[in-house]
Amino acid sequence: MSIIDKLAFSFLSELHSDDVKETFESLSNMLEALENKDDPDPVELEITYISYQLIEKLNLLTDLLKKYVTENDILLGDKIQSLRYRTITLFE
């Protein structure tokens, strides 16, 4: 496994950590408040726009990294972990 493989796998693992989930919950709450604001300032509109771009880009990056690590056969640990949490079946 190359260093890039390890870093990609590490990033994906950390992206699904509780700390990051809390960060995105905070971002989601902020976006909801901004979207419900009657007369947002230009900077608030920009924050909303950039935040949605960030979320979209992170989703694209995550999908590409999952494909990358799968193609390089380093997701065995992830499959075992998924089995443990019953998110996939043994024969997937």
PyMOL Python script that loads the backbone (N, CA, C, O; Angstrom):
from pymol import cmd

cmd.read_pdbstr("""\
ATOM      1  N   MET A   1       0.863  -1.180   0.000  1.00  0.00           N
ATOM      2  CA  MET A   1       0.000   0.000   0.000  1.00  0.00           C
ATOM      3  C   MET A   1       0.903   1.235   0.000  1.00  0.00           C
ATOM      4  O   MET A   1       1.769   1.384   0.863  1.00  0.00           O
ATOM      5  N   SER A   2       0.692   2.108  -0.968  1.00  0.00           N
ATOM      6  CA  SER A   2       1.505   3.320  -1.063  1.00  0.00           C
ATOM      7  C   SER A   2       1.074   4.339  -0.005  1.00  0.00           C
ATOM      8  O   SER A   2       0.035   4.194   0.639  1.00  0.00           O
ATOM      9  N   ILE A   3       1.891   5.354   0.150  1.00  0.00           N
ATOM     10  CA  ILE A   3       1.582   6.415   1.116  1.00  0.00           C
ATOM     11  C   ILE A   3       0.300   7.144   0.717  1.00  0.00           C
ATOM     12  O   ILE A   3      -0.473   7.557   1.582  1.00  0.00           O
ATOM     13  N   ILE A   4       0.070   7.304  -0.586  1.00  0.00           N
ATOM     14  CA  ILE A   4      -1.150   7.976  -1.041  1.00  0.00           C
ATOM     15  C   ILE A   4      -2.374   7.127  -0.708  1.00  0.00           C
ATOM     16  O   ILE A   4      -3.406   7.653  -0.293  1.00  0.00           O
ATOM     17  N   ASP A   5      -2.254   5.815  -0.892  1.00  0.00           N
ATOM     18  CA  ASP A   5      -3.349   4.918  -0.522  1.00  0.00           C
ATOM     19  C   ASP A   5      -3.678   5.061   0.962  1.00  0.00           C
ATOM     20  O   ASP A   5      -4.843   5.160   1.349  1.00  0.00           O
ATOM     21  N   LYS A   6      -2.637   5.068   1.779  1.00  0.00           N
ATOM     22  CA  LYS A   6      -2.829   5.182   3.231  1.00  0.00           C
ATOM     23  C   LYS A   6      -3.477   6.513   3.601  1.00  0.00           C
ATOM     24  O   LYS A   6      -4.375   6.565   4.442  1.00  0.00           O
ATOM     25  N   LEU A   7      -3.014   7.584   2.966  1.00  0.00           N
ATOM     26  CA  LEU A   7      -3.568   8.909   3.265  1.00  0.00           C
ATOM     27  C   LEU A   7      -5.013   9.024   2.801  1.00  0.00           C
ATOM     28  O   LEU A   7      -5.841   9.614   3.495  1.00  0.00           O
ATOM     29  N   ALA A   8      -5.321   8.470   1.640  1.00  0.00           N
ATOM     30  CA  ALA A   8      -6.701   8.498   1.139  1.00  0.00           C
ATOM     31  C   ALA A   8      -7.614   7.728   2.089  1.00  0.00           C
ATOM     32  O   ALA A   8      -8.696   8.198   2.439  1.00  0.00           O
ATOM     33  N   PHE A   9      -7.175   6.551   2.497  1.00  0.00           N
ATOM     34  CA  PHE A   9      -7.965   5.742   3.426  1.00  0.00           C
ATOM     35  C   PHE A   9      -8.129   6.461   4.766  1.00  0.00           C
ATOM     36  O   PHE A   9      -9.213   6.459   5.350  1.00  0.00           O
ATOM     37  N   SER A  10      -7.048   7.075   5.246  1.00  0.00           N
ATOM     38  CA  SER A  10      -7.102   7.822   6.510  1.00  0.00           C
ATOM     39  C   SER A  10      -8.075   8.987   6.415  1.00  0.00           C
ATOM     40  O   SER A  10      -8.857   9.220   7.337  1.00  0.00           O
ATOM     41  N   PHE A  11      -8.032   9.721   5.307  1.00  0.00           N
ATOM     42  CA  PHE A  11      -8.946  10.852   5.118  1.00  0.00           C
ATOM     43  C   PHE A  11     -10.394  10.390   5.132  1.00  0.00           C
ATOM     44  O   PHE A  11     -11.242  11.006   5.777  1.00  0.00           O
ATOM     45  N   LEU A  12     -10.676   9.297   4.417  1.00  0.00           N
ATOM     46  CA  LEU A  12     -12.044   8.777   4.392  1.00  0.00           C
ATOM     47  C   LEU A  12     -12.490   8.338   5.776  1.00  0.00           C
ATOM     48  O   LEU A  12     -13.636   8.566   6.162  1.00  0.00           O
ATOM     49  N   SER A  13     -11.603   7.719   6.516  1.00  0.00           N
ATOM     50  CA  SER A  13     -11.940   7.288   7.878  1.00  0.00           C
ATOM     51  C   SER A  13     -12.235   8.478   8.780  1.00  0.00           C
ATOM     52  O   SER A  13     -13.211   8.482   9.530  1.00  0.00           O
ATOM     53  N   GLU A  14     -11.378   9.481   8.694  1.00  0.00           N
ATOM     54  CA  GLU A  14     -11.566  10.673   9.524  1.00  0.00           C
ATOM     55  C   GLU A  14     -12.809  11.459   9.118  1.00  0.00           C
ATOM     56  O   GLU A  14     -13.462  12.076   9.960  1.00  0.00           O
ATOM     57  N   LEU A  15     -13.127  11.436   7.848  1.00  0.00           N
ATOM     58  CA  LEU A  15     -14.306  12.155   7.365  1.00  0.00           C
ATOM     59  C   LEU A  15     -15.590  11.597   7.974  1.00  0.00           C
ATOM     60  O   LEU A  15     -16.592  12.305   8.073  1.00  0.00           O
ATOM     61  N   HIS A  16     -15.559  10.344   8.376  1.00  0.00           N
ATOM     62  CA  HIS A  16     -16.724   9.710   8.983  1.00  0.00           C
ATOM     63  C   HIS A  16     -16.631   9.656  10.502  1.00  0.00           C
ATOM     64  O   HIS A  16     -17.390   8.927  11.141  1.00  0.00           O
ATOM     65  N   SER A  17     -15.714  10.414  11.086  1.00  0.00           N
ATOM     66  CA  SER A  17     -15.566  10.435  12.543  1.00  0.00           C
ATOM     67  C   SER A  17     -16.659  11.289  13.183  1.00  0.00           C
ATOM     68  O   SER A  17     -17.300  12.104  12.518  1.00  0.00           O
ATOM     69  N   ASP A  18     -16.856  11.091  14.466  1.00  0.00           N
ATOM     70  CA  ASP A  18     -17.883  11.842  15.191  1.00  0.00           C
ATOM     71  C   ASP A  18     -17.607  13.342  15.186  1.00  0.00           C
ATOM     72  O   ASP A  18     -18.534  14.145  15.080  1.00  0.00           O
ATOM     73  N   ASP A  19     -16.326  13.726  15.301  1.00  0.00           N
ATOM     74  CA  ASP A  19     -15.988  15.152  15.310  1.00  0.00           C
ATOM     75  C   ASP A  19     -16.398  15.830  14.007  1.00  0.00           C
ATOM     76  O   ASP A  19     -16.950  16.930  14.018  1.00  0.00           O
ATOM     77  N   VAL A  20     -16.130  15.179  12.905  1.00  0.00           N
ATOM     78  CA  VAL A  20     -16.479  15.767  11.609  1.00  0.00           C
ATOM     79  C   VAL A  20     -17.990  15.790  11.428  1.00  0.00           C
ATOM     80  O   VAL A  20     -18.530  16.740  10.862  1.00  0.00           O
ATOM     81  N   LYS A  21     -18.676  14.757  11.902  1.00  0.00           N
ATOM     82  CA  LYS A  21     -20.132  14.745  11.818  1.00  0.00           C
ATOM     83  C   LYS A  21     -20.716  15.923  12.586  1.00  0.00           C
ATOM     84  O   LYS A  21     -21.669  16.553  12.127  1.00  0.00           O
ATOM     85  N   GLU A  22     -20.149  16.225  13.755  1.00  0.00           N
ATOM     86  CA  GLU A  22     -20.621  17.373  14.540  1.00  0.00           C
ATOM     87  C   GLU A  22     -20.347  18.677  13.802  1.00  0.00           C
ATOM     88  O   GLU A  22     -21.160  19.601  13.849  1.00  0.00           O
ATOM     89  N   THR A  23     -19.213  18.757  13.124  1.00  0.00           N
ATOM     90  CA  THR A  23     -18.884  19.954  12.356  1.00  0.00           C
ATOM     91  C   THR A  23     -19.906  20.184  11.253  1.00  0.00           C
ATOM     92  O   THR A  23     -20.357  21.311  11.049  1.00  0.00           O
ATOM     93  N   PHE A  24     -20.272  19.124  10.542  1.00  0.00           N
ATOM     94  CA  PHE A  24     -21.240  19.273   9.466  1.00  0.00           C
ATOM     95  C   PHE A  24     -22.653  19.499   9.993  1.00  0.00           C
ATOM     96  O   PHE A  24     -23.470  20.125   9.318  1.00  0.00           O
ATOM     97  N   GLU A  25     -22.946  19.006  11.174  1.00  0.00           N
ATOM     98  CA  GLU A  25     -24.242  19.334  11.792  1.00  0.00           C
ATOM     99  C   GLU A  25     -24.301  20.818  12.114  1.00  0.00           C
ATOM    100  O   GLU A  25     -25.334  21.456  11.910  1.00  0.00           O
ATOM    101  N   SER A  26     -23.205  21.373  12.615  1.00  0.00           N
ATOM    102  CA  SER A  26     -23.143  22.815  12.894  1.00  0.00           C
ATOM    103  C   SER A  26     -23.292  23.614  11.604  1.00  0.00           C
ATOM    104  O   SER A  26     -24.011  24.612  11.565  1.00  0.00           O
ATOM    105  N   LEU A  27     -22.614  23.175  10.556  1.00  0.00           N
ATOM    106  CA  LEU A  27     -22.731  23.848   9.264  1.00  0.00           C
ATOM    107  C   LEU A  27     -24.167  23.782   8.746  1.00  0.00           C
ATOM    108  O   LEU A  27     -24.693  24.768   8.229  1.00  0.00           O
ATOM    109  N   SER A  28     -24.784  22.635   8.886  1.00  0.00           N
ATOM    110  CA  SER A  28     -26.175  22.460   8.449  1.00  0.00           C
ATOM    111  C   SER A  28     -27.114  23.379   9.224  1.00  0.00           C
ATOM    112  O   SER A  28     -28.013  23.984   8.641  1.00  0.00           O
ATOM    113  N   ASN A  29     -26.908  23.482  10.523  1.00  0.00           N
ATOM    114  CA  ASN A  29     -27.736  24.375  11.347  1.00  0.00           C
ATOM    115  C   ASN A  29     -27.548  25.831  10.936  1.00  0.00           C
ATOM    116  O   ASN A  29     -28.513  26.593  10.873  1.00  0.00           O
ATOM    117  N   MET A  30     -26.300  26.214  10.658  1.00  0.00           N
ATOM    118  CA  MET A  30     -26.031  27.584  10.236  1.00  0.00           C
ATOM    119  C   MET A  30     -26.699  27.861   8.887  1.00  0.00           C
ATOM    120  O   MET A  30     -27.293  28.921   8.692  1.00  0.00           O
ATOM    121  N   LEU A  31     -26.599  26.903   7.953  1.00  0.00           N
ATOM    122  CA  LEU A  31     -27.222  27.090   6.637  1.00  0.00           C
ATOM    123  C   LEU A  31     -28.734  27.201   6.757  1.00  0.00           C
ATOM    124  O   LEU A  31     -29.360  28.003   6.064  1.00  0.00           O
ATOM    125  N   GLU A  32     -29.312  26.402   7.626  1.00  0.00           N
ATOM    126  CA  GLU A  32     -30.757  26.478   7.823  1.00  0.00           C
ATOM    127  C   GLU A  32     -31.159  27.858   8.347  1.00  0.00           C
ATOM    128  O   GLU A  32     -32.145  28.438   7.894  1.00  0.00           O
ATOM    129  N   ALA A  33     -30.393  28.372   9.298  1.00  0.00           N
ATOM    130  CA  ALA A  33     -30.686  29.699   9.846  1.00  0.00           C
ATOM    131  C   ALA A  33     -30.521  30.777   8.770  1.00  0.00           C
ATOM    132  O   ALA A  33     -31.329  31.703   8.682  1.00  0.00           O
ATOM    133  N   LEU A  34     -29.477  30.651   7.957  1.00  0.00           N
ATOM    134  CA  LEU A  34     -29.261  31.633   6.887  1.00  0.00           C
ATOM    135  C   LEU A  34     -30.361  31.571   5.839  1.00  0.00           C
ATOM    136  O   LEU A  34     -30.799  32.605   5.334  1.00  0.00           O
ATOM    137  N   GLU A  35     -30.809  30.368   5.509  1.00  0.00           N
ATOM    138  CA  GLU A  35     -31.863  30.222   4.506  1.00  0.00           C
ATOM    139  C   GLU A  35     -33.204  30.762   4.996  1.00  0.00           C
ATOM    140  O   GLU A  35     -34.025  31.203   4.192  1.00  0.00           O
ATOM    141  N   ASN A  36     -33.429  30.732   6.294  1.00  0.00           N
ATOM    142  CA  ASN A  36     -34.694  31.197   6.860  1.00  0.00           C
ATOM    143  C   ASN A  36     -34.675  32.680   7.221  1.00  0.00           C
ATOM    144  O   ASN A  36     -35.683  33.222   7.675  1.00  0.00           O
ATOM    145  N   LYS A  37     -33.539  33.332   7.023  1.00  0.00           N
ATOM    146  CA  LYS A  37     -33.417  34.752   7.324  1.00  0.00           C
ATOM    147  C   LYS A  37     -34.154  35.559   6.258  1.00  0.00           C
ATOM    148  O   LYS A  37     -33.997  35.311   5.062  1.00  0.00           O
ATOM    149  N   ASP A  38     -34.954  36.520   6.698  1.00  0.00           N
ATOM    150  CA  ASP A  38     -35.772  37.305   5.773  1.00  0.00           C
ATOM    151  C   ASP A  38     -34.953  38.170   4.817  1.00  0.00           C
ATOM    152  O   ASP A  38     -35.218  38.176   3.615  1.00  0.00           O
ATOM    153  N   ASP A  39     -33.992  38.876   5.315  1.00  0.00           N
ATOM    154  CA  ASP A  39     -33.225  39.793   4.483  1.00  0.00           C
ATOM    155  C   ASP A  39     -31.730  39.565   4.723  1.00  0.00           C
ATOM    156  O   ASP A  39     -31.095  40.316   5.464  1.00  0.00           O
ATOM    157  N   PRO A  40     -31.170  38.522   4.092  1.00  0.00           N
ATOM    158  CA  PRO A  40     -29.752  38.229   4.348  1.00  0.00           C
ATOM    159  C   PRO A  40     -28.823  39.275   3.751  1.00  0.00           C
ATOM    160  O   PRO A  40     -29.100  39.855   2.702  1.00  0.00           O
ATOM    161  N   ASP A  41     -27.718  39.500   4.444  1.00  0.00           N
ATOM    162  CA  ASP A  41     -26.676  40.399   3.947  1.00  0.00           C
ATOM    163  C   ASP A  41     -25.955  39.716   2.784  1.00  0.00           C
ATOM    164  O   ASP A  41     -26.000  38.493   2.653  1.00  0.00           O
ATOM    165  N   PRO A  42     -25.294  40.504   1.947  1.00  0.00           N
ATOM    166  CA  PRO A  42     -24.532  39.898   0.847  1.00  0.00           C
ATOM    167  C   PRO A  42     -23.501  38.870   1.328  1.00  0.00           C
ATOM    168  O   PRO A  42     -23.302  37.837   0.688  1.00  0.00           O
ATOM    169  N   VAL A  43     -22.854  39.157   2.448  1.00  0.00           N
ATOM    170  CA  VAL A  43     -21.857  38.212   2.962  1.00  0.00           C
ATOM    171  C   VAL A  43     -22.526  36.902   3.408  1.00  0.00           C
ATOM    172  O   VAL A  43     -21.932  35.833   3.271  1.00  0.00           O
ATOM    173  N   GLU A  44     -23.732  36.972   3.930  1.00  0.00           N
ATOM    174  CA  GLU A  44     -24.458  35.772   4.331  1.00  0.00           C
ATOM    175  C   GLU A  44     -24.870  34.935   3.119  1.00  0.00           C
ATOM    176  O   GLU A  44     -24.854  33.705   3.172  1.00  0.00           O
ATOM    177  N   LEU A  45     -25.233  35.602   2.040  1.00  0.00           N
ATOM    178  CA  LEU A  45     -25.527  34.899   0.796  1.00  0.00           C
ATOM    179  C   LEU A  45     -24.279  34.201   0.269  1.00  0.00           C
ATOM    180  O   LEU A  45     -24.341  33.068  -0.208  1.00  0.00           O
ATOM    181  N   GLU A  46     -23.153  34.891   0.360  1.00  0.00           N
ATOM    182  CA  GLU A  46     -21.887  34.311  -0.085  1.00  0.00           C
ATOM    183  C   GLU A  46     -21.500  33.104   0.782  1.00  0.00           C
ATOM    184  O   GLU A  46     -21.036  32.090   0.260  1.00  0.00           O
ATOM    185  N   ILE A  47     -21.687  33.209   2.088  1.00  0.00           N
ATOM    186  CA  ILE A  47     -21.402  32.088   2.996  1.00  0.00           C
ATOM    187  C   ILE A  47     -22.262  30.882   2.621  1.00  0.00           C
ATOM    188  O   ILE A  47     -21.776  29.752   2.573  1.00  0.00           O
ATOM    189  N   THR A  48     -23.533  31.132   2.359  1.00  0.00           N
ATOM    190  CA  THR A  48     -24.440  30.045   1.984  1.00  0.00           C
ATOM    191  C   THR A  48     -23.989  29.397   0.680  1.00  0.00           C
ATOM    192  O   THR A  48     -23.927  28.172   0.584  1.00  0.00           O
ATOM    193  N   TYR A  49     -23.678  30.206  -0.314  1.00  0.00           N
ATOM    194  CA  TYR A  49     -23.257  29.710  -1.621  1.00  0.00           C
ATOM    195  C   TYR A  49     -21.974  28.886  -1.511  1.00  0.00           C
ATOM    196  O   TYR A  49     -21.895  27.778  -2.042  1.00  0.00           O
ATOM    197  N   ILE A  50     -20.977  29.426  -0.826  1.00  0.00           N
ATOM    198  CA  ILE A  50     -19.686  28.742  -0.675  1.00  0.00           C
ATOM    199  C   ILE A  50     -19.840  27.473   0.154  1.00  0.00           C
ATOM    200  O   ILE A  50     -19.185  26.470  -0.127  1.00  0.00           O
ATOM    201  N   SER A  51     -20.684  27.504   1.156  1.00  0.00           N
ATOM    202  CA  SER A  51     -20.907  26.313   1.992  1.00  0.00           C
ATOM    203  C   SER A  51     -21.496  25.176   1.179  1.00  0.00           C
ATOM    204  O   SER A  51     -21.075  24.028   1.317  1.00  0.00           O
ATOM    205  N   TYR A  52     -22.463  25.486   0.334  1.00  0.00           N
ATOM    206  CA  TYR A  52     -23.043  24.443  -0.516  1.00  0.00           C
ATOM    207  C   TYR A  52     -22.032  23.919  -1.536  1.00  0.00           C
ATOM    208  O   TYR A  52     -22.029  22.733  -1.864  1.00  0.00           O
ATOM    209  N   GLN A  53     -21.178  24.808  -2.031  1.00  0.00           N
ATOM    210  CA  GLN A  53     -20.120  24.355  -2.932  1.00  0.00           C
ATOM    211  C   GLN A  53     -19.156  23.421  -2.201  1.00  0.00           C
ATOM    212  O   GLN A  53     -18.738  22.400  -2.747  1.00  0.00           O
ATOM    213  N   LEU A  54     -18.811  23.774  -0.975  1.00  0.00           N
ATOM    214  CA  LEU A  54     -17.920  22.935  -0.166  1.00  0.00           C
ATOM    215  C   LEU A  54     -18.513  21.550   0.043  1.00  0.00           C
ATOM    216  O   LEU A  54     -17.824  20.544  -0.126  1.00  0.00           O
ATOM    217  N   ILE A  55     -19.770  21.495   0.403  1.00  0.00           N
ATOM    218  CA  ILE A  55     -20.435  20.210   0.628  1.00  0.00           C
ATOM    219  C   ILE A  55     -20.446  19.384  -0.650  1.00  0.00           C
ATOM    220  O   ILE A  55     -20.171  18.185  -0.625  1.00  0.00           O
ATOM    221  N   GLU A  56     -20.765  20.032  -1.768  1.00  0.00           N
ATOM    222  CA  GLU A  56     -20.804  19.328  -3.053  1.00  0.00           C
ATOM    223  C   GLU A  56     -19.423  18.796  -3.427  1.00  0.00           C
ATOM    224  O   GLU A  56     -19.288  17.652  -3.860  1.00  0.00           O
ATOM    225  N   LYS A  57     -18.401  19.632  -3.259  1.00  0.00           N
ATOM    226  CA  LYS A  57     -17.035  19.216  -3.607  1.00  0.00           C
ATOM    227  C   LYS A  57     -16.551  18.097  -2.686  1.00  0.00           C
ATOM    228  O   LYS A  57     -15.879  17.174  -3.146  1.00  0.00           O
ATOM    229  N   LEU A  58     -16.877  18.161  -1.413  1.00  0.00           N
ATOM    230  CA  LEU A  58     -16.486  17.089  -0.494  1.00  0.00           C
ATOM    231  C   LEU A  58     -17.170  15.775  -0.855  1.00  0.00           C
ATOM    232  O   LEU A  58     -16.562  14.708  -0.769  1.00  0.00           O
ATOM    233  N   ASN A  59     -18.425  15.854  -1.255  1.00  0.00           N
ATOM    234  CA  ASN A  59     -19.125  14.636  -1.686  1.00  0.00           C
ATOM    235  C   ASN A  59     -18.472  14.041  -2.932  1.00  0.00           C
ATOM    236  O   ASN A  59     -18.298  12.826  -3.029  1.00  0.00           O
ATOM    237  N   LEU A  60     -18.114  14.899  -3.882  1.00  0.00           N
ATOM    238  CA  LEU A  60     -17.429  14.422  -5.091  1.00  0.00           C
ATOM    239  C   LEU A  60     -16.071  13.815  -4.755  1.00  0.00           C
ATOM    240  O   LEU A  60     -15.711  12.757  -5.270  1.00  0.00           O
ATOM    241  N   LEU A  61     -15.322  14.491  -3.890  1.00  0.00           N
ATOM    242  CA  LEU A  61     -14.012  13.990  -3.477  1.00  0.00           C
ATOM    243  C   LEU A  61     -14.138  12.654  -2.759  1.00  0.00           C
ATOM    244  O   LEU A  61     -13.359  11.734  -3.012  1.00  0.00           O
ATOM    245  N   THR A  62     -15.106  12.545  -1.872  1.00  0.00           N
ATOM    246  CA  THR A  62     -15.321  11.295  -1.140  1.00  0.00           C
ATOM    247  C   THR A  62     -15.627  10.155  -2.103  1.00  0.00           C
ATOM    248  O   THR A  62     -15.071   9.064  -1.977  1.00  0.00           O
ATOM    249  N   ASP A  63     -16.501  10.404  -3.054  1.00  0.00           N
ATOM    250  CA  ASP A  63     -16.842   9.363  -4.027  1.00  0.00           C
ATOM    251  C   ASP A  63     -15.621   8.929  -4.839  1.00  0.00           C
ATOM    252  O   ASP A  63     -15.414   7.738  -5.072  1.00  0.00           O
ATOM    253  N   LEU A  64     -14.814   9.905  -5.267  1.00  0.00           N
ATOM    254  CA  LEU A  64     -13.616   9.569  -6.035  1.00  0.00           C
ATOM    255  C   LEU A  64     -12.601   8.804  -5.191  1.00  0.00           C
ATOM    256  O   LEU A  64     -11.990   7.846  -5.665  1.00  0.00           O
ATOM    257  N   LEU A  65     -12.423   9.226  -3.944  1.00  0.00           N
ATOM    258  CA  LEU A  65     -11.478   8.526  -3.076  1.00  0.00           C
ATOM    259  C   LEU A  65     -11.939   7.111  -2.764  1.00  0.00           C
ATOM    260  O   LEU A  65     -11.120   6.195  -2.687  1.00  0.00           O
ATOM    261  N   LYS A  66     -13.243   6.923  -2.585  1.00  0.00           N
ATOM    262  CA  LYS A  66     -13.756   5.567  -2.362  1.00  0.00           C
ATOM    263  C   LYS A  66     -13.478   4.696  -3.578  1.00  0.00           C
ATOM    264  O   LYS A  66     -13.097   3.533  -3.442  1.00  0.00           O
ATOM    265  N   LYS A  67     -13.667   5.258  -4.764  1.00  0.00           N
ATOM    266  CA  LYS A  67     -13.379   4.508  -5.985  1.00  0.00           C
ATOM    267  C   LYS A  67     -11.888   4.208  -6.069  1.00  0.00           C
ATOM    268  O   LYS A  67     -11.497   3.097  -6.428  1.00  0.00           O
ATOM    269  N   TYR A  68     -11.069   5.173  -5.748  1.00  0.00           N
ATOM    270  CA  TYR A  68      -9.612   5.021  -5.795  1.00  0.00           C
ATOM    271  C   TYR A  68      -9.133   3.923  -4.848  1.00  0.00           C
ATOM    272  O   TYR A  68      -8.373   3.042  -5.250  1.00  0.00           O
ATOM    273  N   VAL A  69      -9.566   3.973  -3.615  1.00  0.00           N
ATOM    274  CA  VAL A  69      -9.083   2.971  -2.663  1.00  0.00           C
ATOM    275  C   VAL A  69      -9.669   1.599  -2.963  1.00  0.00           C
ATOM    276  O   VAL A  69      -9.021   0.589  -2.690  1.00  0.00           O
ATOM    277  N   THR A  70     -10.867   1.535  -3.512  1.00  0.00           N
ATOM    278  CA  THR A  70     -11.458   0.255  -3.894  1.00  0.00           C
ATOM    279  C   THR A  70     -10.673  -0.364  -5.044  1.00  0.00           C
ATOM    280  O   THR A  70     -10.387  -1.561  -5.037  1.00  0.00           O
ATOM    281  N   GLU A  71     -10.330   0.458  -6.027  1.00  0.00           N
ATOM    282  CA  GLU A  71      -9.561  -0.036  -7.169  1.00  0.00           C
ATOM    283  C   GLU A  71      -8.176  -0.510  -6.747  1.00  0.00           C
ATOM    284  O   GLU A  71      -7.596  -1.377  -7.401  1.00  0.00           O
ATOM    285  N   ASN A  72      -7.644   0.036  -5.679  1.00  0.00           N
ATOM    286  CA  ASN A  72      -6.324  -0.353  -5.187  1.00  0.00           C
ATOM    287  C   ASN A  72      -6.406  -1.417  -4.099  1.00  0.00           C
ATOM    288  O   ASN A  72      -5.410  -1.714  -3.439  1.00  0.00           O
ATOM    289  N   ASP A  73      -7.591  -1.989  -3.914  1.00  0.00           N
ATOM    290  CA  ASP A  73      -7.794  -3.103  -2.989  1.00  0.00           C
ATOM    291  C   ASP A  73      -7.333  -2.825  -1.560  1.00  0.00           C
ATOM    292  O   ASP A  73      -6.746  -3.697  -0.918  1.00  0.00           O
ATOM    293  N   ILE A  74      -7.591  -1.632  -1.063  1.00  0.00           N
ATOM    294  CA  ILE A  74      -7.211  -1.383   0.323  1.00  0.00           C
ATOM    295  C   ILE A  74      -8.432  -1.191   1.210  1.00  0.00           C
ATOM    296  O   ILE A  74      -8.307  -0.744   2.350  1.00  0.00           O
ATOM    297  N   LEU A  75      -9.603  -1.523   0.700  1.00  0.00           N
ATOM    298  CA  LEU A  75     -10.804  -1.367   1.506  1.00  0.00           C
ATOM    299  C   LEU A  75     -11.181  -2.629   2.280  1.00  0.00           C
ATOM    300  O   LEU A  75     -12.278  -2.696   2.835  1.00  0.00           O
ATOM    301  N   LEU A  76     -10.316  -3.612   2.332  1.00  0.00           N
ATOM    302  CA  LEU A  76     -10.644  -4.826   3.055  1.00  0.00           C
ATOM    303  C   LEU A  76     -11.027  -4.504   4.496  1.00  0.00           C
ATOM    304  O   LEU A  76     -12.024  -5.023   4.998  1.00  0.00           O
ATOM    305  N   GLY A  77     -10.255  -3.662   5.162  1.00  0.00           N
ATOM    306  CA  GLY A  77     -10.575  -3.285   6.533  1.00  0.00           C
ATOM    307  C   GLY A  77     -11.915  -2.584   6.611  1.00  0.00           C
ATOM    308  O   GLY A  77     -12.669  -2.791   7.561  1.00  0.00           O
ATOM    309  N   ASP A  78     -12.222  -1.754   5.616  1.00  0.00           N
ATOM    310  CA  ASP A  78     -13.492  -1.049   5.590  1.00  0.00           C
ATOM    311  C   ASP A  78     -14.644  -2.034   5.405  1.00  0.00           C
ATOM    312  O   ASP A  78     -15.699  -1.872   6.019  1.00  0.00           O
ATOM    313  N   LYS A  79     -14.455  -3.054   4.566  1.00  0.00           N
ATOM    314  CA  LYS A  79     -15.499  -4.058   4.371  1.00  0.00           C
ATOM    315  C   LYS A  79     -15.730  -4.848   5.649  1.00  0.00           C
ATOM    316  O   LYS A  79     -16.870  -5.154   5.997  1.00  0.00           O
ATOM    317  N   ILE A  80     -14.651  -5.180   6.349  1.00  0.00           N
ATOM    318  CA  ILE A  80     -14.794  -5.889   7.621  1.00  0.00           C
ATOM    319  C   ILE A  80     -15.531  -5.010   8.621  1.00  0.00           C
ATOM    320  O   ILE A  80     -16.405  -5.486   9.345  1.00  0.00           O
ATOM    321  N   GLN A  81     -15.181  -3.737   8.662  1.00  0.00           N
ATOM    322  CA  GLN A  81     -15.858  -2.806   9.559  1.00  0.00           C
ATOM    323  C   GLN A  81     -17.332  -2.662   9.178  1.00  0.00           C
ATOM    324  O   GLN A  81     -18.193  -2.589  10.055  1.00  0.00           O
ATOM    325  N   SER A  82     -17.626  -2.622   7.884  1.00  0.00           N
ATOM    326  CA  SER A  82     -19.012  -2.518   7.427  1.00  0.00           C
ATOM    327  C   SER A  82     -19.810  -3.752   7.802  1.00  0.00           C
ATOM    328  O   SER A  82     -20.982  -3.661   8.168  1.00  0.00           O
ATOM    329  N   LEU A  83     -19.168  -4.902   7.709  1.00  0.00           N
ATOM    330  CA  LEU A  83     -19.834  -6.130   8.152  1.00  0.00           C
ATOM    331  C   LEU A  83     -20.153  -6.058   9.640  1.00  0.00           C
ATOM    332  O   LEU A  83     -21.227  -6.459  10.087  1.00  0.00           O
ATOM    333  N   ARG A  84     -19.197  -5.542  10.383  1.00  0.00           N
ATOM    334  CA  ARG A  84     -19.388  -5.420  11.828  1.00  0.00           C
ATOM    335  C   ARG A  84     -20.606  -4.555  12.149  1.00  0.00           C
ATOM    336  O   ARG A  84     -21.395  -4.874  13.038  1.00  0.00           O
ATOM    337  N   TYR A  85     -20.741  -3.465  11.417  1.00  0.00           N
ATOM    338  CA  TYR A  85     -21.858  -2.551  11.653  1.00  0.00           C
ATOM    339  C   TYR A  85     -23.070  -2.891  10.792  1.00  0.00           C
ATOM    340  O   TYR A  85     -24.058  -2.156  10.787  1.00  0.00           O
ATOM    341  N   ARG A  86     -22.995  -4.010  10.061  1.00  0.00           N
ATOM    342  CA  ARG A  86     -24.076  -4.552   9.253  1.00  0.00           C
ATOM    343  C   ARG A  86     -24.582  -3.580   8.189  1.00  0.00           C
ATOM    344  O   ARG A  86     -25.774  -3.536   7.883  1.00  0.00           O
ATOM    345  N   THR A  87     -23.659  -2.808   7.637  1.00  0.00           N
ATOM    346  CA  THR A  87     -24.051  -1.903   6.557  1.00  0.00           C
ATOM    347  C   THR A  87     -23.912  -2.572   5.199  1.00  0.00           C
ATOM    348  O   THR A  87     -24.457  -2.083   4.210  1.00  0.00           O
ATOM    349  N   ILE A  88     -23.182  -3.694   5.140  1.00  0.00           N
ATOM    350  CA  ILE A  88     -23.124  -4.486   3.918  1.00  0.00           C
ATOM    351  C   ILE A  88     -23.256  -5.938   4.306  1.00  0.00           C
ATOM    352  O   ILE A  88     -23.107  -6.296   5.475  1.00  0.00           O
ATOM    353  N   THR A  89     -23.535  -6.773   3.326  1.00  0.00           N
ATOM    354  CA  THR A  89     -23.583  -8.206   3.584  1.00  0.00           C
ATOM    355  C   THR A  89     -22.254  -8.834   3.208  1.00  0.00           C
ATOM    356  O   THR A  89     -21.427  -8.196   2.557  1.00  0.00           O
ATOM    357  N   LEU A  90     -22.047 -10.050   3.604  1.00  0.00           N
ATOM    358  CA  LEU A  90     -20.793 -10.740   3.381  1.00  0.00           C
ATOM    359  C   LEU A  90     -20.472 -10.885   1.902  1.00  0.00           C
ATOM    360  O   LEU A  90     -19.298 -10.915   1.532  1.00  0.00           O
ATOM    361  N   PHE A  91     -21.477 -10.974   1.054  1.00  0.00           N
ATOM    362  CA  PHE A  91     -21.254 -11.270  -0.348  1.00  0.00           C
ATOM    363  C   PHE A  91     -21.291 -10.053  -1.251  1.00  0.00           C
ATOM    364  O   PHE A  91     -21.413 -10.207  -2.467  1.00  0.00           O
ATOM    365  N   GLU A  92     -21.193  -8.865  -0.714  1.00  0.00           N
ATOM    366  CA  GLU A  92     -21.142  -7.654  -1.544  1.00  0.00           C
ATOM    367  C   GLU A  92     -19.742  -7.435  -2.044  1.00  0.00           C
ATOM    368  O   GLU A  92     -19.487  -6.468  -2.761  1.00  0.00           O
TER     369      GLU A  92
END
""", "prot")
cmd.dss("prot")
cmd.show_as("cartoon", "prot")
cmd.util.cbc("prot")
cmd.orient("prot")
